[in-house]
Amino acid sequence: MYSSGKENYDRLLSVFHTGTDVKRSLLEQYLREKHLNLLDWLTDLNQTFLKFDDVKRAIKRSSTIDFKDLELSTIDIFLKFNCFDLFWDVCLLNTRLEEILNDHKDELLGIYQTSMTQYDIPSSSTKQYTPSLTKTQWEILFKSGKCSGIRKGGNVADISATKDITLSSLDETLNVLLLHTVCPLYKSVNIVSECQIQILKMAVINSECERFTFENLWNRIESHIISIASHCKEIPILLVDGKYTNGTYSLSVVESADKDLQVVKSVCSNQVRQYKQLAIFDFKHIVQVMKADQNETEDDIQTDGIFKK
């Protein structure tokens, strides 16, 4: 069954919010298992978080904050940069950091060698993270000297991780770099976020999506939503006809690739308008957080273009 670019776009808006709900559920489960209250956690973590617009609105309304009050960009910041132990608990379940580094030393060496040929300052706040390792960081992770394997012609087999290295040796930058490299769950969170940004770009351009782009984007975001959901006990999911319910988002929802494209149907016009307004708001906030150096006037022009449509 052929779908128009507009119908494809509407379906992606639906799965866009499924991605947000699944990440929100992951964050909620993390704090619940740690026996932490969201407001207390934010207060102890960094007072700056209390100044986020969504957090301020919630506190002003009821003197507290619920997970449903958190917007996409806020959830992403918390998960990617403030919940490292959530992901390490998964990665280190039956192994040690030293063993993980040794298992991924080829990839990490490649990142380090590439970094040595680049002169741009890496930034973990850009929409698509590019891993980078400095000489100092490399020497924290692996043995330095002649056996480090970092010189031209060095043998990767001679490289070994720092003996008995622990998470306490890692700063924020190294945590992000290593989790991005070795942790499937962390990768899934990042890839879902990247897909959501692509969907938001469509809202700015023309609110349509051609079939080829739709299938690739849909399959990518769906597979990683499923990956995140496998770590959640209860999550809100999007079933057939665009209705949310509680349960497990599993591959059994779809039986074939063709049926996969029909799982999320075009929702009624008033629901679509709601999704668009939410997507527009999410886009403006993400631009502010992830592209703070851009001119605000340019952001306003892009947003105005959406409303004119």
Secondary structure, 3 states (H helix, E strand, C coil): CCCCHHHHHHHHHHHHHHHHHHHHHHHHHHHHHCCCCHHHHHHHHCHHHHHCHHHHHHHHHHCCCCHHHCCHHHHHHHHHHHCHHHHHHHHCCCCCHHHHHHHCHHHHHHHHHHHCCCCCCCCCCCCCCCCCCCHHHHHHHECCCHHHCCCCCCCHHHCCECCCCCHHHCCHHHHHHHHHHHCHHHHHHHHHHHHHHHHHHHHHHCCCCCHHHHHHHHHHHHHHHHHHHCCCCCEEEECHHHCEEEECCCHHHCCCHHHHCCCCCCCCHHHHHHHHHHHHHHHHHHHHHHCCCCCHHHHHHHHHHHHHC
